[in-house]
Amino acid sequence: MSKAKSLGFSRERLQRIDRFIQDRYIAPGRLPCAQVLVARKGEVVHQTLLGQQDPERGVPLAEDTVFRIYSMTKPVTCVALMTLVEEGLIALDDPVARHIPEWKNLGVFAAGLEGAFMSTPPARPMQVVDLMRHTSGLTYGFQNRTNVDAAYRKLKLEDFDTGDLDAMVATLANIPLEFSPGEAWNYSVSTDVVGYLVQKIAGKPLDQVFQERIFGPLNMADTGFVVREDQKARFAACYSATPQGGLKLQDDPQASPYLAAPKLLSGGGGLVSTAADYLRFANMLVNGGELDGARILAPKTLRLMASNHLPGGADLTQMSRSLFSESTNAGIGFGLGFAVVFDPPKTLIPCSQGEFYWGGMASTAFWVDPAEKVTVVFMTQLIPSSTYPIRRELRTLVYSALMESQA
C-alpha cells in the first residue's frame, strides 16, 4: 500500500506478515487461508490474501470472502446494548431480574445434576454489567468442566436450531449459576443474554436491531446471521485442526447451516462477515463511536466500554475460571464486550495502554489501538482458536512495522 509510509509504517516490514503466514501456516497446510487488514487513521496500509477460501474446490481467497466470525459477534451485541443505554432504556447496574423476571430466584450451584440441582442464594443479584464482562456466573457447555455446563450440553443451549432466545433464557432460569455474580470471570453465554435484552428492550428481532443501529449506518452490507444467496459463492470453508497438524473439513460452505436463517439469533457467536465489513466496525470504535458521518456511540460511552471492568482492577489471569478463553495474558482485563490491555509490560508483547480486542472460535481476531489509531482484522477458518499462537505473532509483526509511534 502506497499510504503505508505516510502513515508511519514500513512497507518492507509489513511484507514480513505475508512471508511469515505463508511459510509458517499456509504452505505447511496448517491454515486454509489468511486475510489480514492493517489500517491507521481509517486508511488501509496493508492487506494479506493467502490460501484458498474453499480448498476442497480450489477456490482462492478473495478480498470479499465471507467468514464465520463466531465470538467477534460479541462486541457488536455489546455496542447494540450500549446504544440503548445511551437512550436511558437500560442501565449497566440494573439487576438482570428487572428485565428477566423469571431469573429472580436464580441460585448458585451447590450440588446435584440437571433436574435435581441444589443451590444457594447468590451473594448479590446479577447486574447487566456482569453479562457484558462475563462475571455473571453463567457458562458454556463446551467447557466440559462442571455439572452446570453438563446441563447446558444436555439441554443443547448453544444449538442455533434448538430454540430461540426466549427459549434459551427460559431454560437458563432452571439451571444454577456456577458462582455468585462478580466473583470470577467465566467465558459464557452471557452475551447471548445481552442479545436477548437488546431484542426485548428494542422491541424488534436482534438481526433487525443490528441492521438499523449498526450495519446499515456503517454500510456493513456483508454482515448478518445468514449467508444470502448472493454471498454463497464467496463463503469460506471451515476446518478443524487434526492432531497431526493438518486440516479436517468441519463445515462445507455448500452444505452449511449458515445457508438458512437460524432459530437462535446468537449475539454471542452467530454472525458471518467480511474483513472489510469488520474493519469498518473496528474503525468506528477507534474513532470513538463514529465513521464517515455515522455516529453509533458517544466517545465517553466508548471509553467506558474499553476500560477494565473486572472487580478490583484484576486481570484475566487472576479472575478467570474458564478453560476456554480468547486471552491468557497477564496485564489484560475485560471491558464491556472485549479484552482490554491495562498493563502493557505484563503482556510481554508489543501493545498499547487501552488497546482492546477479541477473537472468534475459528481463529479470527481483531484489535483496536486508540493510542496509535491502528486497527487490525485477521480472518481465517480453523477451529479451535487455541491451535496456534498466530494472534500474538501477528501483533508482534504489525507493531514491528510501525516506525512512527504516537504513544
C-alpha positions in Angstrom: 0.0 0.0 0.0 1.4 3.4 -1.0 -0.1 5.0 2.1 2.0 2.9 4.5 5.0 5.2 4.7 2.9 8.4 5.0 1.0 6.8 7.9 4.2 5.7 9.8 4.6 2.1 8.6 7.5 0.4 6.9 6.2 -1.3 3.7 9.1 -3.7 3.8 8.4 -4.7 7.4 4.7 -5.1 6.6 5.6 -7.6 3.9 7.0 -9.8 6.7 3.4 -10.5 7.6 2.8 -12.2 4.3 6.0 -14.2 4.3 5.6 -15.3 7.9 2.0 -16.5 7.4 2.8 -18.2 4.1 5.8 -20.1 5.4 4.5 -20.9 8.9 0.9 -21.6 8.2 -0.3 -21.7 4.6 2.5 -23.7 2.9 2.5 -26.5 5.6 -1.3 -26.8 5.4 -1.9 -25.6 9.0 -4.4 -22.9 7.8 -6.6 -23.0 4.8 -6.4 -19.2 4.2 -5.4 -16.0 5.9 -6.6 -12.4 5.3 -5.1 -9.5 7.2 -6.2 -5.9 7.0 -4.0 -3.3 8.8 -5.2 0.3 9.0 -4.2 3.5 10.6 -6.5 6.6 11.0 -9.0 4.6 8.9 -6.7 4.1 5.9 -5.6 0.6 4.9 -1.8 0.3 4.9 -1.5 -3.4 4.2 -3.6 -6.4 3.1 -2.6 -10.0 3.2 -4.5 -12.5 1.0 -3.2 -16.1 1.2 -4.5 -19.6 0.6 -8.0 -20.7 -0.5 -11.4 -19.9 0.8 -12.6 -23.4 -0.3 -9.6 -25.8 -0.7 -12.0 -28.7 -1.5 -13.0 -26.9 -4.7 -9.8 -24.9 -5.3 -11.5 -21.5 -4.8 -8.9 -18.9 -4.0 -9.3 -16.4 -1.1 -10.7 -13.1 -2.2 -11.0 -9.6 -0.6 -14.7 -10.1 -0.2 -14.7 -13.7 1.2 -17.4 -14.3 3.8 -16.3 -15.8 7.1 -17.9 -17.2 10.2 -16.8 -14.8 12.9 -18.2 -16.6 15.9 -17.3 -14.6 19.1 -16.4 -11.5 17.2 -20.2 -11.1 17.2 -19.9 -10.3 20.9 -18.6 -6.7 20.5 -21.4 -6.0 18.0 -24.0 -7.1 20.5 -22.5 -5.1 23.3 -22.4 -2.0 21.1 -26.0 -2.5 20.3 -26.9 -2.7 24.0 -24.9 0.5 24.7 -26.9 2.4 22.2 -29.9 1.5 24.3 -28.0 2.6 27.5 -27.4 5.9 25.9 -31.1 6.3 25.3 -31.8 5.7 29.0 -33.7 2.4 28.3 -31.4 0.2 30.4 -28.5 0.8 32.8 -25.4 -1.2 33.5 -26.2 -1.5 37.2 -29.8 -2.7 36.6 -30.5 -6.1 38.2 -30.9 -8.5 35.3 -34.1 -9.9 37.0 -35.7 -6.5 36.4 -35.6 -7.3 32.7 -35.9 -11.1 33.1 -38.3 -11.6 36.0 -38.1 -15.5 35.8 -34.4 -15.1 36.9 -35.4 -13.5 40.2 -34.6 -16.6 42.2 -31.6 -17.9 40.3 -29.3 -19.6 42.7 -25.6 -20.7 42.8 -24.7 -24.3 42.3 -24.2 -26.3 45.5 -24.6 -30.0 44.3 -26.6 -32.3 42.0 -27.2 -32.9 38.4 -29.6 -31.5 35.8 -33.2 -31.9 37.0 -32.0 -32.3 40.6 -29.8 -29.3 41.3 -29.3 -27.9 44.8 -28.4 -24.2 45.0 -27.7 -21.4 47.4 -28.7 -17.7 47.1 -26.0 -15.5 45.3 -24.1 -13.0 47.4 -25.6 -10.3 45.3 -28.0 -10.0 42.3 -26.6 -10.3 38.8 -26.3 -6.9 37.1 -26.3 -6.1 33.4 -22.6 -5.2 33.6 -22.0 -8.8 34.8 -23.3 -10.1 31.4 -21.2 -7.6 29.5 -17.9 -8.6 31.3 -18.6 -12.3 31.8 -18.8 -12.2 35.6 -22.4 -13.3 35.6 -21.9 -16.9 36.8 -23.2 -18.3 33.5 -21.0 -20.7 31.5 -20.6 -22.5 28.1 -21.4 -26.2 27.7 -18.3 -26.9 25.7 -16.1 -26.2 28.7 -16.7 -29.8 29.9 -15.7 -28.8 33.4 -18.7 -28.8 35.8 -22.2 -30.3 36.4 -23.6 -26.9 35.3 -22.0 -26.9 31.9 -23.0 -30.6 31.5 -26.6 -29.4 31.9 -26.0 -26.8 29.1 -24.9 -29.6 26.8 -27.7 -31.9 27.7 -30.3 -29.2 27.0 -28.5 -28.0 23.8 -28.5 -24.5 25.0 -25.9 -23.4 22.4 -27.6 -25.1 19.4 -28.7 -22.4 16.9 -31.6 -24.6 15.7 -32.9 -26.0 19.0 -34.8 -22.9 20.1 -34.8 -19.1 20.0 -33.5 -16.5 22.5 -36.7 -16.6 24.5 -36.4 -20.4 24.9 -32.7 -20.1 25.9 -33.5 -17.5 28.6 -36.4 -19.6 29.9 -34.2 -22.7 30.1 -31.4 -20.8 32.0 -33.9 -19.9 34.7 -33.8 -23.6 35.7 -30.0 -24.0 35.9 -28.0 -22.6 38.7 -25.1 -20.2 38.3 -21.5 -21.5 38.7 -20.6 -18.7 41.1 -22.1 -15.6 42.6 -22.0 -12.7 40.1 -18.8 -10.7 40.3 -16.8 -13.3 42.0 -15.0 -14.6 38.9 -14.6 -14.3 35.1 -16.0 -17.2 33.1 -16.5 -17.2 29.3 -20.1 -17.9 28.8 -23.5 -17.4 27.0 -23.7 -14.1 28.8 -23.5 -12.2 25.5 -26.4 -14.2 24.1 -28.4 -13.0 27.1 -27.2 -9.4 26.2 -28.7 -10.1 22.8 -32.0 -11.1 24.4 -32.0 -7.9 26.4 -31.4 -5.9 23.2 -34.2 -7.6 21.4 -36.6 -7.2 24.3 -35.9 -3.6 25.1 -35.8 -2.5 21.4 -39.0 -4.5 20.7 -37.5 -5.9 17.5 -35.6 -9.1 16.4 -31.9 -8.9 17.1 -31.0 -9.0 13.4 -33.2 -6.0 12.7 -31.7 -4.1 15.6 -28.2 -4.8 14.3 -29.2 -3.7 10.8 -30.9 -0.5 11.9 -28.4 0.6 14.6 -25.0 -0.7 13.3 -24.8 -2.5 9.9 -26.9 0.0 7.9 -25.3 3.2 9.2 -21.8 1.7 8.8 -22.5 0.2 5.4 -21.7 -3.3 6.6 -23.6 -5.0 3.7 -22.0 -8.4 4.1 -22.6 -8.9 7.8 -25.5 -10.9 9.2 -26.8 -14.1 10.7 -27.3 -16.0 7.4 -25.3 -16.4 4.2 -27.5 -14.8 1.5 -27.9 -16.3 -2.0 -25.7 -13.6 -3.5 -22.9 -14.4 -0.9 -22.8 -18.2 -1.4 -20.0 -18.2 -3.9 -17.9 -16.1 -1.5 -18.5 -18.2 1.6 -15.4 -19.9 3.1 -15.0 -23.5 4.2 -14.3 -24.0 7.9 -11.8 -26.6 9.2 -10.9 -28.2 12.5 -7.3 -28.9 13.3 -6.1 -32.6 13.3 -3.6 -34.0 15.9 -1.1 -34.3 13.1 -1.2 -30.5 12.4 -3.4 -30.8 9.3 -6.9 -29.8 8.4 -10.3 -31.6 8.5 -13.3 -30.1 6.9 -15.7 -29.0 9.7 -18.3 -27.1 7.7 -18.8 -27.3 3.9 -19.8 -23.9 2.6 -22.2 -25.5 0.1 -24.0 -27.5 2.8 -23.6 -25.2 5.8 -26.2 -24.4 8.5 -25.4 -20.8 7.8 -27.2 -21.0 4.4 -30.5 -21.0 6.3 -31.7 -18.5 8.9 -31.1 -19.8 12.4 -33.8 -20.1 15.1 -31.4 -18.7 17.7 -30.0 -15.3 16.8 -26.8 -15.7 18.8 -25.4 -12.4 20.0 -22.5 -14.4 21.3 -21.4 -16.1 18.1 -23.9 -16.2 15.2 -22.6 -13.7 12.6 -20.8 -14.0 9.3 -18.9 -11.1 7.9 -16.0 -10.0 5.7 -12.7 -8.4 6.6 -13.7 -5.1 5.0 -17.0 -5.0 6.9 -15.5 -5.8 10.2 -12.7 -3.2 9.6 -15.5 -0.6 9.3 -16.8 -1.7 12.7 -13.3 -1.5 14.2 -12.7 1.9 12.6 -15.9 3.2 14.1 -14.6 2.0 17.5 -11.1 3.6 17.1 -12.8 6.9 16.1 -14.7 7.0 19.4 -18.0 5.7 18.0 -18.3 7.4 14.6 -17.4 6.6 11.0 -18.0 8.5 7.8 -20.6 10.7 9.5 -22.5 7.8 11.1 -22.5 8.3 14.9 -23.1 4.9 16.6 -22.0 5.8 20.2 -20.6 8.8 22.0 -16.9 9.0 22.8 -17.5 8.8 26.5 -19.5 5.6 26.1 -16.8 4.0 24.0 -14.2 4.9 26.6 -16.4 3.3 29.3 -16.6 0.1 27.2 -12.9 0.0 26.6 -12.0 0.3 30.3 -11.2 -2.7 32.6 -14.3 -3.6 34.5 -13.0 -6.7 36.3 -13.7 -6.2 40.1 -10.7 -4.8 42.0 -8.9 -3.9 38.8 -7.8 -7.5 38.4 -6.6 -9.1 35.2 -7.9 -12.2 33.5 -5.2 -14.5 34.9 -6.4 -13.6 38.4 -10.2 -13.8 37.7 -10.7 -16.5 35.1 -12.2 -19.9 35.9 -12.6 -20.6 32.2 -10.9 -23.5 30.4 -11.6 -21.7 27.2 -10.6 -18.1 26.7 -9.5 -15.8 23.8 -6.9 -14.4 26.2 -4.5 -16.0 28.7 -2.3 -12.9 29.1 -1.3 -11.1 32.3 -2.0 -7.3 32.2 -5.2 -7.8 30.4 -8.6 -7.0 31.8 -12.1 -7.1 30.4 -14.4 -4.3 29.4 -17.9 -4.2 28.1 -17.6 -6.7 25.2 -13.8 -7.2 24.7 -10.5 -7.7 26.4 -8.6 -4.5 27.4 -4.8 -4.0 27.9 -4.2 -2.0 31.0 -0.6 -3.0 31.9 1.3 -3.5 28.6 4.7 -4.7 30.0 2.9 -7.7 31.7 1.7 -8.9 28.4 5.3 -9.4 27.1 4.1 -8.4 23.6 4.1 -5.1 21.8 0.8 -3.3 22.5 -0.6 0.0 23.8 -2.3 1.0 27.0 -6.1 1.0 26.4 -5.9 -1.3 23.3 -8.9 -3.7 23.1 -9.6 -6.8 21.1 -11.4 -10.1 20.8 -11.5 -13.1 18.5 -13.6 -16.0 17.3 -13.7 -19.8 17.6 -12.4 -20.2 14.0 -9.2 -18.3 14.9 -10.4 -14.9 13.5 -9.3 -11.8 15.5 -9.4 -8.0 15.6 -7.8 -5.3 17.7 -8.3 -1.6 18.1 -5.5 0.6 19.4 -6.8 4.1 20.1 -3.4 5.4 21.1 -1.9 4.6 17.7 -5.1 4.9 15.8 -4.4 1.4 14.4 -7.0 -1.2 13.6 -6.3 -4.8 12.5 -8.6 -7.5 11.3 -7.5 -11.1 10.8 -9.7 -13.7 9.1 -9.2 -17.5 8.6 -11.4 -20.5 9.4 -9.7 -23.0 11.8 -11.3 -24.5 14.9 -10.2 -24.2 17.7 -8.8 -20.8 18.0 -6.2 -22.0 20.5 -4.5 -24.3 18.0 -1.7 -21.8 17.1 -0.4 -18.6 18.6 -0.9 -16.6 15.4 -2.7 -13.8 17.1 0.2 -12.9 19.4 2.6 -13.4 16.4 0.5 -11.0 14.3 0.7 -8.3 16.9 4.5 -8.5 17.0 4.7 -8.4 13.2 2.3 -5.4 12.9 3.9 -3.3 15.6 7.5 -4.1 14.4 6.4 -2.4 11.2 5.2 0.7 12.9 8.0 3.3 12.7 6.3 6.4 13.9 4.6 5.8 17.2 2.2 8.2 18.8 2.2 6.5 22.2 
